[in-house]
Amino acid sequence: MMEAVIAAGERLAEALRAENEALAALDLTRAAAMATRKMQATDAFAAATAAATRTNSRAEGQTRVTAETLANSLADLGKENQKLLETAIVLQSRVIETIAGAARPLAAAPGYGRGGRSRPPVQAAAMALATRA
């Protein structure tokens, strides 16, 4: 039973490594394409772990050493993945803000308008925001 947990853990580790590599390279398209693979690997690892728990399977000897090494590796990969995902989210937010800022109408330069009258200042359109907690 523990062999199934280790195999599923190794698949999850590989999925995390691949996604982390894409995120570190800022290849967000490739990273997003790996989401399904990562979720499937996560589900398989959770199922294998639950099955081992139900049957009271224990890792002993070299299998225990392998399982502990894998657990530490998964913890490190998970922390790195979280950090890289947070960075990607911040970057995407900046891109969206830049695009939104460029899409706003430019304010008219100060000066005079039609008929020699001064132009009124341009005001931003009203906006409402609603959130749920």
Residue frames as a rotation matrix with the C-alpha (Angstrom) as fourth column:
MET 1
0.565 0.825 0.000 0.00
0.825 -0.565 0.000 0.00
0.000 0.000 -1.000 0.00
MET 2
0.447 -0.456 -0.769 2.82
0.179 -0.797 0.577 2.42
-0.877 -0.395 -0.275 0.82
GLU 3
-0.586 -0.649 0.485 4.27
0.585 0.075 0.807 1.82
-0.561 0.757 0.336 -2.65
ALA 4
0.050 0.708 0.704 1.11
0.952 -0.247 0.181 3.39
0.302 0.661 -0.687 -4.10
VAL 5
0.832 0.207 -0.514 1.48
0.426 -0.833 0.354 6.41
-0.355 -0.513 -0.781 -1.81
ILE 6
-0.049 -0.948 -0.315 5.12
0.194 -0.319 0.928 6.85
-0.980 -0.016 0.200 -2.84
ALA 7
-0.555 -0.120 0.823 4.32
0.811 0.140 0.568 6.47
-0.184 0.983 0.019 -6.55
ALA 8
0.474 0.803 0.361 1.50
0.831 -0.544 0.119 9.02
0.292 0.244 -0.925 -6.29
GLY 9
0.700 -0.284 -0.655 3.76
0.281 -0.734 0.618 11.35
-0.657 -0.617 -0.434 -4.30
GLU 10
-0.414 -0.900 0.137 6.47
0.440 -0.066 0.895 11.13
-0.797 0.431 0.424 -6.94
ARG 11
-0.236 0.421 0.876 3.93
0.941 -0.128 0.314 12.02
0.244 0.898 -0.366 -9.66
LEU 12
0.820 0.547 -0.170 2.79
0.572 -0.771 0.281 14.99
0.022 -0.328 -0.945 -7.59
ALA 13
0.275 -0.806 -0.524 6.40
0.273 -0.457 0.847 16.10
-0.922 -0.376 0.095 -7.02
GLU 14
-0.599 -0.503 0.623 7.07
0.708 0.032 0.705 15.94
-0.374 0.864 0.337 -10.77
ALA 15
0.225 0.768 0.599 3.93
0.890 -0.412 0.194 17.96
0.396 0.490 -0.777 -11.51
LEU 16
0.853 0.058 -0.518 4.97
0.362 -0.780 0.510 20.60
-0.375 -0.623 -0.687 -8.97
ARG 17
-0.146 -0.982 -0.116 8.53
0.421 -0.167 0.891 20.73
-0.895 0.082 0.438 -10.34
ALA 18
-0.474 0.009 0.881 7.23
0.880 -0.042 0.474 21.24
0.041 0.999 0.012 -13.88
GLU 19
0.594 0.752 0.287 4.78
0.713 -0.657 0.245 23.96
0.373 0.059 -0.926 -12.85
ASN 20
0.654 -0.420 -0.629 7.42
0.329 -0.591 0.737 25.69
-0.681 -0.689 -0.249 -10.70
GLU 21
-0.429 -0.840 0.332 9.82
0.656 -0.037 0.754 25.67
-0.621 0.542 0.566 -13.64
ALA 22
-0.167 0.462 0.871 7.20
0.880 -0.329 0.343 27.30
0.445 0.824 -0.351 -15.87
LEU 23
0.838 0.518 -0.172 6.30
0.532 -0.705 0.468 29.87
0.121 -0.484 -0.867 -13.21
ALA 24
0.287 -0.820 -0.495 9.95
0.438 -0.347 0.829 30.72
-0.852 -0.455 0.259 -12.55
ALA 25
-0.687 -0.512 0.516 10.37
0.664 -0.155 0.731 31.34
-0.295 0.845 0.447 -16.29
LEU 26
-0.493 0.627 -0.603 7.20
-0.288 -0.771 -0.567 33.49
-0.821 -0.106 0.561 -16.19
ASP 27
-0.892 0.286 -0.350 5.67
-0.248 0.337 0.908 31.19
0.378 0.897 -0.229 -18.80
LEU 28
-0.632 0.687 0.359 2.19
-0.556 -0.081 -0.827 31.62
-0.539 -0.723 0.433 -17.36
THR 29
0.203 0.695 -0.690 0.49
-0.966 0.256 -0.027 29.97
0.158 0.672 0.724 -20.33
ARG 30
-0.244 -0.379 -0.893 2.48
-0.272 0.910 -0.312 26.77
0.931 0.167 -0.325 -19.83
ALA 31
-0.980 -0.125 0.153 1.97
-0.172 0.159 -0.972 26.93
0.097 -0.979 -0.178 -16.06
ALA 32
-0.273 0.956 0.105 -1.80
-0.865 -0.197 -0.461 27.29
-0.420 -0.217 0.881 -16.49
ALA 33
0.202 0.317 -0.927 -1.85
-0.788 0.614 0.038 24.33
0.581 0.723 0.374 -18.86
MET 34
-0.611 -0.539 -0.580 -0.31
-0.093 0.776 -0.624 22.20
0.786 -0.327 -0.524 -16.09
ALA 35
-0.508 0.441 0.740 -3.05
-0.858 -0.334 -0.390 22.91
0.074 -0.833 0.548 -13.59
THR 36
0.582 0.773 -0.254 -5.10
-0.758 0.628 0.175 19.86
0.294 0.091 0.951 -14.55
ARG 37
0.193 -0.614 -0.765 -2.07
0.034 0.784 -0.620 17.58
0.981 0.094 0.172 -14.26
LYS 38
-0.784 -0.515 0.348 -1.26
-0.273 -0.217 -0.937 19.00
0.558 -0.829 0.029 -10.82
MET 39
-0.146 0.818 0.556 -4.85
-0.989 -0.114 -0.091 18.60
-0.011 -0.563 0.826 -9.60
GLN 40
0.672 0.368 -0.643 -5.02
-0.462 0.887 0.024 15.01
0.579 0.280 0.766 -10.84
ALA 41
-0.206 -0.843 -0.496 -1.71
0.136 0.478 -0.868 14.20
0.969 -0.246 0.016 -9.13
THR 42
-0.733 0.005 0.681 -2.94
-0.614 -0.437 -0.658 15.85
0.294 -0.900 0.323 -5.93
ASP 43
0.310 0.938 0.153 -6.18
-0.945 0.286 0.160 13.84
0.107 -0.194 0.975 -6.01
ALA 44
0.530 -0.180 -0.829 -4.29
-0.129 0.949 -0.288 10.59
0.838 0.259 0.480 -6.64
PHE 45
-0.598 -0.800 -0.039 -1.89
-0.017 0.061 -0.998 11.30
0.801 -0.597 -0.050 -3.78
ALA 46
-0.482 0.507 0.715 -4.76
-0.873 -0.350 -0.341 12.14
0.078 -0.788 0.611 -1.42
ALA 47
0.599 0.744 -0.294 -6.62
-0.731 0.659 0.177 8.95
0.326 0.109 0.939 -2.42
ALA 48
0.198 -0.610 -0.768 -3.52
0.090 0.791 -0.605 6.77
0.976 0.051 0.211 -1.94
THR 49
-0.786 -0.486 0.381 -2.82
-0.276 -0.275 -0.921 8.37
0.553 -0.829 0.083 1.43
ALA 50
-0.090 0.849 0.521 -6.43
-0.995 -0.095 -0.017 7.87
0.035 -0.520 0.853 2.54
ALA 51
0.668 0.310 -0.676 -6.35
-0.403 0.915 0.022 4.21
0.626 0.258 0.736 1.47
ALA 52
-0.268 -0.852 -0.449 -3.11
0.144 0.426 -0.893 3.64
0.952 -0.304 0.009 3.38
THR 53
-0.730 0.062 0.681 -4.62
-0.629 -0.452 -0.632 5.29
0.268 -0.890 0.369 6.45
ARG 54
0.320 0.945 0.064 -7.79
-0.924 0.297 0.240 3.15
0.208 -0.136 0.969 6.24
THR 55
0.739 -0.072 -0.670 -5.74
-0.031 0.990 -0.141 -0.04
0.673 0.125 0.729 6.09
ASN 56
0.893 -0.411 0.184 -3.32
-0.278 -0.181 0.943 1.13
-0.354 -0.894 -0.276 8.80
SER 57
0.701 -0.693 0.167 -0.38
0.599 0.446 -0.665 0.69
0.386 0.567 0.728 6.41
ARG 58
0.812 -0.530 -0.245 2.95
-0.148 -0.592 0.792 1.79
-0.565 -0.607 -0.559 7.81
ALA 59
0.710 -0.675 -0.201 6.21
-0.282 -0.011 -0.959 2.49
0.646 0.737 -0.199 6.04
GLU 60
0.838 -0.484 0.252 9.14
-0.100 0.318 0.943 0.59
-0.536 -0.816 0.218 7.49
GLY 61
0.189 -0.877 0.443 12.81
0.695 0.438 0.570 0.29
-0.693 0.200 0.692 6.72
GLN 62
-0.803 -0.577 0.147 13.94
0.480 -0.480 0.735 1.80
-0.354 0.661 0.662 3.42
THR 63
-0.196 0.821 0.536 10.32
0.801 -0.181 0.571 2.54
0.566 0.541 -0.622 2.47
ARG 64
0.617 0.386 -0.686 10.07
0.752 -0.547 0.368 4.79
-0.233 -0.743 -0.628 5.53
VAL 65
-0.282 -0.812 -0.512 13.25
0.449 -0.583 0.677 6.65
-0.848 -0.039 0.529 4.55
THR 66
-0.795 0.042 0.605 11.91
0.591 -0.171 0.789 7.08
0.137 0.984 0.111 1.01
ALA 67
0.212 0.973 0.094 8.54
0.862 -0.232 0.450 8.30
0.460 -0.014 -0.888 2.32
GLU 68
0.459 -0.095 -0.884 10.15
0.644 -0.649 0.404 10.83
-0.612 -0.754 -0.237 4.67
THR 69
-0.660 -0.744 -0.100 12.42
0.410 -0.469 0.782 12.15
-0.629 0.476 0.615 1.92
LEU 70
-0.578 0.535 0.616 9.44
0.683 -0.097 0.724 12.45
0.447 0.839 -0.309 -0.41
ALA 71
0.463 0.783 -0.416 7.37
0.883 -0.363 0.298 14.21
0.082 -0.505 -0.859 2.26
ASN 72
0.057 -0.535 -0.843 10.13
0.458 -0.737 0.498 16.79
-0.887 -0.414 0.203 2.79
SER 73
-0.870 -0.384 0.310 10.50
0.422 -0.252 0.871 17.27
-0.256 0.888 0.381 -0.96
LEU 74
-0.173 0.898 0.403 6.74
0.840 -0.079 0.537 17.78
0.514 0.432 -0.741 -1.38
ALA 75
0.505 0.323 -0.800 6.71
0.761 -0.604 0.237 20.33
-0.407 -0.729 -0.551 1.46
ASP 76
-0.380 -0.744 -0.550 9.55
0.291 -0.660 0.693 22.29
-0.878 0.103 0.467 -0.16
LEU 77
-0.855 0.097 0.509 7.98
0.507 -0.042 0.861 22.09
0.105 0.994 -0.014 -3.63
GLY 78
0.144 0.989 -0.037 4.62
0.951 -0.128 0.282 23.19
0.274 -0.076 -0.959 -2.23
LYS 79
0.317 -0.109 -0.942 6.14
0.542 -0.794 0.274 26.25
-0.778 -0.598 -0.192 -0.52
GLU 80
-0.745 -0.648 -0.158 8.01
0.197 -0.440 0.876 27.18
-0.638 0.621 0.455 -3.69
ASN 81
-0.581 0.614 0.534 4.83
0.752 0.154 0.641 26.69
0.312 0.774 -0.551 -5.74
GLN 82
0.425 0.765 -0.484 2.86
0.890 -0.450 0.071 28.97
-0.163 -0.461 -0.872 -3.43
LYS 83
-0.021 -0.534 -0.845 5.53
0.277 -0.815 0.509 31.69
-0.961 -0.224 0.165 -3.61
LEU 84
-0.913 -0.364 0.183 5.76
0.246 -0.135 0.960 31.48
-0.324 0.922 0.213 -7.40
LEU 85
-0.243 0.908 0.342 1.96
0.915 0.097 0.392 31.53
0.322 0.408 -0.854 -7.79
GLU 86
0.450 0.376 -0.810 1.71
0.695 -0.717 0.053 34.61
-0.561 -0.587 -0.584 -5.57
THR 87
-0.460 -0.706 -0.538 4.36
0.096 -0.642 0.761 36.34
-0.883 0.298 0.364 -7.69
ALA 88
-0.851 0.186 0.491 2.50
0.520 0.176 0.836 35.40
0.069 0.967 -0.247 -10.89
ILE 89
0.179 0.978 -0.109 -0.76
0.983 -0.173 0.067 36.79
0.047 -0.119 -0.992 -9.48
VAL 90
0.234 -0.174 -0.957 0.92
0.349 -0.903 0.250 40.10
-0.907 -0.393 -0.150 -8.60
LEU 91
-0.795 -0.601 -0.082 2.45
0.100 -0.264 0.959 40.28
-0.598 0.755 0.270 -12.06
GLN 92
-0.561 0.669 0.488 -0.86
0.785 0.244 0.569 39.54
0.262 0.703 -0.662 -13.78
SER 93
0.384 0.706 -0.596 -2.56
0.846 -0.527 -0.080 42.19
-0.371 -0.473 -0.799 -11.63
ARG 94
-0.178 -0.543 -0.821 0.00
0.093 -0.839 0.535 44.76
-0.980 0.018 0.200 -12.76
VAL 95
-0.935 -0.134 0.330 -0.52
0.320 0.087 0.943 43.84
-0.155 0.987 -0.039 -16.39
ILE 96
-0.116 0.979 0.169 -4.30
0.969 0.073 0.238 44.18
0.220 0.191 -0.957 -16.02
GLU 97
0.381 0.213 -0.900 -3.92
0.582 -0.811 0.054 47.54
-0.718 -0.545 -0.433 -14.23
THR 98
-0.609 -0.684 -0.403 -1.62
0.060 -0.546 0.836 48.78
-0.791 0.485 0.373 -17.00
ILE 99
-0.800 0.377 0.466 -4.07
0.567 0.221 0.794 47.73
0.196 0.899 -0.391 -19.70
ALA 100
0.226 0.937 -0.266 -6.98
0.974 -0.219 0.058 49.28
-0.004 -0.273 -0.962 -17.82
GLY 101
0.101 -0.268 -0.958 -5.03
0.355 -0.890 0.286 52.50
-0.929 -0.369 0.005 -17.36
ALA 102
-0.880 -0.471 -0.057 -4.20
0.091 -0.284 0.955 52.65
-0.466 0.835 0.293 -21.05
ALA 103
-0.538 0.748 0.387 -7.85
0.793 0.293 0.534 52.11
0.286 0.595 -0.751 -21.96
ARG 104
0.132 0.583 -0.801 -9.03
0.758 -0.580 -0.298 55.14
-0.639 -0.568 -0.519 -19.97
PRO 105
0.669 0.114 0.734 -9.68
0.633 -0.606 -0.482 58.26
0.390 0.787 -0.478 -21.99
LEU 106
-0.459 -0.886 -0.073 -6.87
0.838 -0.404 -0.367 60.77
0.296 -0.230 0.927 -21.78
ALA 107
0.247 0.484 -0.840 -7.62
0.717 -0.675 -0.178 63.91
-0.652 -0.558 -0.513 -19.81
ALA 108
0.685 0.039 0.728 -7.88
0.604 -0.589 -0.537 66.98
0.407 0.807 -0.427 -21.97
ALA 109
-0.439 -0.893 -0.104 -4.90
0.851 -0.375 -0.368 69.27
0.289 -0.250 0.924 -21.68
PRO 110
0.056 0.458 -0.887 -5.60
0.672 -0.674 -0.306 72.46
-0.739 -0.579 -0.346 -19.79
GLY 111
-0.938 -0.336 0.089 -6.47
0.296 -0.637 0.712 75.35
-0.182 0.694 0.696 -22.02
TYR 112
-0.472 0.781 -0.408 -9.39
-0.611 -0.624 -0.488 76.76
-0.635 0.019 0.772 -23.86
GLY 113
-0.481 0.427 0.766 -12.23
0.557 0.823 -0.109 74.96
-0.677 0.374 -0.634 -25.52
ARG 114
-0.271 0.489 0.829 -14.95
0.905 -0.163 0.392 76.03
0.327 0.857 -0.399 -27.95
GLY 115
0.614 0.623 0.485 -15.84
0.497 -0.782 0.376 79.67
0.613 0.010 -0.790 -27.97
GLY 116
-0.122 -0.773 0.623 -12.73
-0.149 -0.606 -0.781 80.66
0.981 -0.189 -0.041 -26.03
ARG 117
0.642 0.390 0.660 -14.07
-0.697 -0.064 0.715 79.28
0.321 -0.918 0.231 -22.76
SER 118
-0.485 -0.832 0.267 -11.78
-0.869 0.425 -0.253 77.27
0.097 -0.355 -0.930 -20.46
ARG 119
-0.120 0.386 -0.915 -12.38
-0.261 0.877 0.404 73.54
0.958 0.287 -0.005 -20.42
PRO 120
0.603 0.330 0.726 -13.86
-0.787 0.097 0.610 71.99
0.131 -0.939 0.318 -17.30
PRO 121
-0.485 -0.815 0.317 -11.63
-0.851 0.524 0.044 69.38
-0.202 -0.249 -0.947 -15.65
VAL 122
-0.040 0.401 -0.915 -12.21
-0.540 0.762 0.357 65.82
0.841 0.508 0.186 -16.84
GLN 123
-0.103 0.076 0.992 -13.59
-0.958 0.262 -0.119 63.62
-0.269 -0.962 0.046 -14.10
ALA 124
-0.962 -0.228 -0.149 -13.36
-0.254 0.949 0.186 59.86
0.099 0.217 -0.971 -13.92
ALA 125
-0.149 0.946 -0.289 -16.61
-0.418 0.205 0.885 58.00
0.896 0.253 0.365 -14.44
ALA 126
0.080 0.282 0.956 -18.39
-0.995 0.078 0.060 56.83
-0.058 -0.956 0.287 -11.32
MET 127
-0.328 -0.222 -0.918 -17.74
-0.336 0.936 -0.106 53.25
0.883 0.274 -0.382 -10.30
ALA 128
0.464 0.487 0.740 -19.35
-0.880 0.160 0.447 50.96
0.099 -0.859 0.503 -7.75
LEU 129
-0.496 -0.640 -0.586 -17.73
-0.450 0.767 -0.457 47.97
0.743 0.037 -0.669 -6.08
ALA 130
0.525 0.668 0.527 -19.49
-0.831 0.267 0.488 45.29
0.186 -0.694 0.695 -4.12
THR 131
-0.534 -0.706 -0.466 -17.82
-0.500 0.708 -0.499 42.48
0.682 -0.033 -0.731 -2.18
ARG 132
0.724 0.688 -0.046 -18.96
-0.393 0.467 0.792 39.63
0.567 -0.555 0.608 -0.03
ALA 133
-0.280 -0.828 0.486 -17.09
-0.919 0.084 -0.386 38.43
0.279 -0.554 -0.784 3.00
